[in-house]
Every structure is written in C-alpha cells, then in structure tokens.
Amino acid sequence: MNTNDLKSSKAPVSTVTINRNEFDAPTENIYEAISIAAKRAVQINSEIKKELLEKLEEFATYSDSLEEVFENKEQIEVSKFYERLPKPHAIAVREWLDDKIYYRNTEKDA
C-alpha cells in the first residue's frame, strides 16, 4: 500500500454504520469477519506508520542541543496529510466489503 492507494481509498474519514448482514456474509460469522478485518487493519497501520516514518526521516535535523526545536514546514505538511487519511480500520472494513481481502479458514481446509 502506498500514498496513492491511500488517497484513492473509498474508506470514510468519519464513522459510518455498516449493515451487519453484508459485513458477515462472506464468513457467515460476525466474529470471524471482524477478526479478519482487524488483522488487516493492523497490517495497514503498520504499513502507514513505516511509510510516514520514512518520509519524516527525510526531513530530520539532528542537533546536539535538546533545547533547540526546529519546525520544518515539509515535515508538518507530511504529518497533516497522514492525519487526514481514513483510519486503518475504516480502510480494512472498506476492503472487506469490496472483497479485496484474501482469507482462508485453515480448520475447514484440513
């Protein structure tokens, strides 16, 4: 997942109500569906965090003095961009509803 994928995500930025029957239809088990979406949200969050830290590292300025604080305009803009993105759980739910998450039940496969 990269910045372009995040920008084009149709995930809502604010809270929305989802039809429970639509959400658990693929698994026929609401707990399993939530578990799958939650695991995907953790993956998305990790990817976003890694990408953000890489971008912020480009603007990092190191100083020997702890008292000096530098405000870097580019760094602030990058942070604001990531703050405006949909939350990882919203992206994961949207991916789940759009059938973009691969999952399998290993207990049923055995």
MIDOSE-1310 file (N, C-alpha, C; in nm, 2 decimals, decimal comma, always signed):
residues 110
mntn	+0,09/-0,12/+0,00/+0,00/+0,00/+0,00/+0,09/+0,12/+0,00; +0,06/+0,22/-0,09/+0,14/+0,34/-0,09/+0,05/+0,46/-0,08; +0,11/+0,58/-0,09/+0,03/+0,70/-0,07/-0,08/+0,71/-0,17; -0,06/+0,67/-0,29/-0,16/+0,68/-0,39/-0,28/+0,59/-0,36
dlks	-0,25/+0,47/-0,31/-0,36/+0,38/-0,27/-0,44/+0,44/-0,16; -0,37/+0,51/-0,07/-0,44/+0,57/+0,05/-0,53/+0,69/+0,00; -0,48/+0,77/-0,09/-0,56/+0,88/-0,14/-0,68/+0,84/-0,22; -0,67/+0,73/-0,29/-0,78/+0,68/-0,37/-0,88/+0,59/-0,30
skap	-0,85/+0,56/-0,17/-0,93/+0,47/-0,09/-1,07/+0,53/-0,08; -1,17/+0,45/-0,09/-1,31/+0,50/-0,07/-1,36/+0,48/+0,07; -1,26/+0,46/+0,16/-1,30/+0,44/+0,30/-1,34/+0,58/+0,36; -1,44/+0,58/+0,44/-1,49/+0,70/+0,50/-1,39/+0,76/+0,60
vstv	-1,38/+0,89/+0,61/-1,30/+0,95/+0,71/-1,37/+0,96/+0,85; -1,50/+0,96/+0,85/-1,57/+0,96/+0,97/-1,65/+0,83/+0,99; -1,71/+0,82/+1,10/-1,78/+0,69/+1,14/-1,91/+0,68/+1,05; -1,93/+0,56/+1,00/-2,05/+0,52/+0,93/-2,10/+0,39/+0,98
tinr	-2,23/+0,37/+0,96/-2,30/+0,25/+1,00/-2,29/+0,15/+0,89; -2,26/+0,03/+0,92/-2,25/-0,08/+0,82/-2,35/-0,18/+0,85; -2,41/-0,24/+0,74/-2,51/-0,34/+0,75/-2,44/-0,47/+0,80; -2,48/-0,52/+0,91/-2,42/-0,64/+0,97/-2,42/-0,76/+0,88
nefd	-2,54/-0,78/+0,82/-2,56/-0,89/+0,73/-2,46/-0,89/+0,61; -2,44/-0,77/+0,56/-2,35/-0,75/+0,45/-2,20/-0,78/+0,49; -2,17/-0,73/+0,62/-2,04/-0,75/+0,67/-2,00/-0,89/+0,69; -2,09/-0,97/+0,75/-2,05/-1,11/+0,79/-2,10/-1,21/+0,68
apte	-2,15/-1,16/+0,57/-2,20/-1,26/+0,46/-2,09/-1,35/+0,41; -1,96/-1,30/+0,39/-1,86/-1,40/+0,33/-1,83/-1,51/+0,43; -1,83/-1,49/+0,56/-1,79/-1,59/+0,65/-1,91/-1,65/+0,72; -2,02/-1,59/+0,72/-2,14/-1,63/+0,79/-2,12/-1,63/+0,94
niye	-2,02/-1,56/+0,99/-1,98/-1,55/+1,13/-1,93/-1,41/+1,16; -2,00/-1,33/+1,23/-1,96/-1,19/+1,26/-1,83/-1,18/+1,33; -1,80/-1,27/+1,42/-1,67/-1,27/+1,49/-1,55/-1,30/+1,40; -1,57/-1,39/+1,31/-1,47/-1,42/+1,22/-1,44/-1,31/+1,12
aisi	-1,55/-1,25/+1,07/-1,54/-1,13/+0,98/-1,47/-1,01/+1,05; -1,50/-0,99/+1,17/-1,44/-0,88/+1,25/-1,29/-0,91/+1,27; -1,26/-1,03/+1,30/-1,12/-1,07/+1,32/-1,04/-1,06/+1,20; -1,09/-1,09/+1,09/-1,02/-1,08/+0,96/-0,99/-0,93/+0,93
aakr	-1,10/-0,85/+0,94/-1,08/-0,70/+0,92/-0,99/-0,64/+1,02; -0,99/-0,69/+1,14/-0,90/-0,63/+1,24/-0,75/-0,66/+1,21; -0,73/-0,79/+1,17/-0,59/-0,83/+1,13/-0,54/-0,74/+1,01; -0,63/-0,72/+0,92/-0,59/-0,63/+0,80/-0,57/-0,49/+0,85
avqi	-0,65/-0,44/+0,94/-0,63/-0,30/+0,99/-0,49/-0,29/+1,06; -0,45/-0,39/+1,13/-0,31/-0,39/+1,19/-0,20/-0,39/+1,08; -0,22/-0,46/+0,98/-0,13/-0,46/+0,86/-0,12/-0,32/+0,80; -0,24/-0,26/+0,77/-0,24/-0,13/+0,71/-0,18/-0,03/+0,80
nsei	-0,21/-0,03/+0,93/-0,15/+0,06/+1,03/+0,00/+0,05/+1,02; +0,05/-0,07/+1,02/+0,20/-0,09/+1,02/+0,26/-0,03/+0,89; +0,19/-0,05/+0,78/+0,24/+0,00/+0,65/+0,24/+0,15/+0,65; +0,13/+0,21/+0,70/+0,12/+0,36/+0,70/+0,23/+0,41/+0,80
kkel	+0,25/+0,35/+0,91/+0,35/+0,40/+1,01/+0,49/+0,39/+0,95; +0,52/+0,28/+0,88/+0,65/+0,27/+0,82/+0,68/+0,38/+0,72; +0,58/+0,40/+0,63/+0,59/+0,50/+0,52/+0,60/+0,64/+0,58; +0,52/+0,67/+0,68/+0,53/+0,80/+0,75/+0,67/+0,82/+0,81
lekl	+0,72/+0,73/+0,88/+0,85/+0,74/+0,95/+0,96/+0,76/+0,84; +0,95/+0,69/+0,73/+1,05/+0,71/+0,62/+1,05/+0,85/+0,57; +0,92/+0,90/+0,54/+0,91/+1,03/+0,49/+0,96/+1,14/+0,59; +0,93/+1,12/+0,72/+0,97/+1,22/+0,82/+1,12/+1,21/+0,84
eefa	+1,18/+1,10/+0,82/+1,33/+1,08/+0,83/+1,40/+1,17/+0,73; +1,34/+1,19/+0,61/+1,40/+1,27/+0,51/+1,42/+1,41/+0,55; +1,33/+1,46/+0,64/+1,34/+1,60/+0,68/+1,40/+1,61/+0,82; +1,45/+1,51/+0,88/+1,50/+1,51/+1,01/+1,63/+1,60/+1,02
tysd	+1,63/+1,68/+1,12/+1,75/+1,76/+1,15/+1,80/+1,72/+1,29; +1,93/+1,69/+1,30/+1,98/+1,64/+1,43/+2,06/+1,76/+1,49; +2,05/+1,77/+1,62/+2,11/+1,88/+1,69/+2,17/+1,82/+1,82; +2,28/+1,87/+1,87/+2,33/+1,83/+2,00/+2,26/+1,89/+2,11
slee	+2,19/+2,00/+2,09/+2,12/+2,07/+2,20/+1,98/+2,02/+2,21; +1,93/+1,98/+2,32/+1,80/+1,93/+2,34/+1,70/+2,05/+2,34; +1,75/+2,17/+2,37/+1,67/+2,29/+2,38/+1,63/+2,34/+2,24; +1,70/+2,31/+2,14/+1,67/+2,36/+2,00/+1,56/+2,27/+1,94
vfen	+1,45/+2,34/+1,90/+1,35/+2,27/+1,83/+1,33/+2,33/+1,70; +1,33/+2,25/+1,59/+1,32/+2,31/+1,46/+1,18/+2,27/+1,41; +1,11/+2,37/+1,35/+0,98/+2,35/+1,29/+1,01/+2,34/+1,14; +0,99/+2,22/+1,08/+1,01/+2,20/+0,94/+0,88/+2,20/+0,87
keqi	+0,86/+2,29/+0,78/+0,74/+2,31/+0,71/+0,70/+2,18/+0,63; +0,79/+2,12/+0,57/+0,76/+2,00/+0,49/+0,72/+1,88/+0,58; +0,79/+1,87/+0,70/+0,75/+1,77/+0,79/+0,61/+1,79/+0,84; +0,57/+1,91/+0,87/+0,44/+1,94/+0,92/+0,34/+1,91/+0,81
evsk	+0,36/+1,94/+0,68/+0,27/+1,91/+0,58/+0,25/+1,76/+0,56; +0,36/+1,68/+0,57/+0,35/+1,53/+0,56/+0,27/+1,48/+0,67; +0,29/+1,53/+0,79/+0,21/+1,49/+0,91/+0,06/+1,52/+0,89; +0,03/+1,64/+0,84/-0,11/+1,67/+0,82/-0,17/+1,59/+0,72
fyer	-0,10/+1,55/+0,61/-0,15/+1,46/+0,51/-0,20/+1,33/+0,57; -0,11/+1,27/+0,65/-0,14/+1,14/+0,71/-0,25/+1,15/+0,82; -0,27/+1,27/+0,88/-0,37/+1,29/+0,98/-0,51/+1,29/+0,91; -0,51/+1,34/+0,78/-0,64/+1,35/+0,71/-0,69/+1,22/+0,64
lpkp	-0,60/+1,12/+0,64/-0,63/+0,99/+0,58/-0,74/+0,92/+0,66; -0,81/+0,83/+0,59/-0,91/+0,74/+0,67/-0,82/+0,65/+0,77; -0,88/+0,62/+0,88/-0,82/+0,54/+0,97/-0,80/+0,39/+0,92; -0,70/+0,32/+0,97/-0,67/+0,19/+0,92/-0,79/+0,09/+0,93
haia	-0,87/+0,10/+1,04/-0,98/+0,01/+1,05/-1,09/+0,05/+0,94; -1,10/+0,17/+0,91/-1,20/+0,21/+0,80/-1,16/+0,16/+0,67; -1,03/+0,17/+0,64/-0,97/+0,11/+0,51/-0,99/-0,04/+0,51; -0,97/-0,11/+0,62/-0,98/-0,25/+0,62/-1,13/-0,29/+0,60
vrew	-1,22/-0,22/+0,67/-1,36/-0,25/+0,65/-1,40/-0,23/+0,51; -1,36/-0,12/+0,45/-1,39/-0,10/+0,31/-1,33/-0,21/+0,22; -1,21/-0,25/+0,24/-1,15/-0,36/+0,16/-1,23/-0,49/+0,18; -1,27/-0,51/+0,30/-1,35/-0,63/+0,33/-1,48/-0,63/+0,25
lddk	-1,55/-0,52/+0,26/-1,68/-0,51/+0,19/-1,67/-0,51/+0,04; -1,55/-0,47/-0,01/-1,52/-0,47/-0,15/-1,46/-0,60/-0,20; -1,45/-0,70/-0,11/-1,40/-0,83/-0,13/-1,25/-0,82/-0,18; -1,17/-0,74/-0,12/-1,03/-0,73/-0,16/-0,94/-0,79/-0,06
iyyr	-0,99/-0,86/+0,04/-0,91/-0,92/+0,14/-0,91/-1,07/+0,12; -0,80/-1,13/+0,10/-0,79/-1,28/+0,09/-0,79/-1,34/+0,22; -0,87/-1,44/+0,25/-0,86/-1,51/+0,37/-0,90/-1,66/+0,35; -0,86/-1,74/+0,45/-0,90/-1,88/+0,44/-0,91/-1,93/+0,58
ntek	-1,00/-2,03/+0,60/-1,01/-2,09/+0,73/-0,93/-2,22/+0,73; -0,83/-2,22/+0,80/-0,74/-2,34/+0,80/-0,81/-2,46/+0,86; -0,90/-2,44/+0,95/-0,97/-2,55/+1,01/-1,06/-2,62/+0,91; -1,12/-2,54/+0,82/-1,21/-2,60/+0,72/-1,13/-2,67/+0,61
da	-1,01/-2,62/+0,59/-0,92/-2,67/+0,48/-0,86/-2,81/+0,51; -0,85/-2,84/+0,64/-0,79/-2,96/+0,69/-0,88/-3,08/+0,66
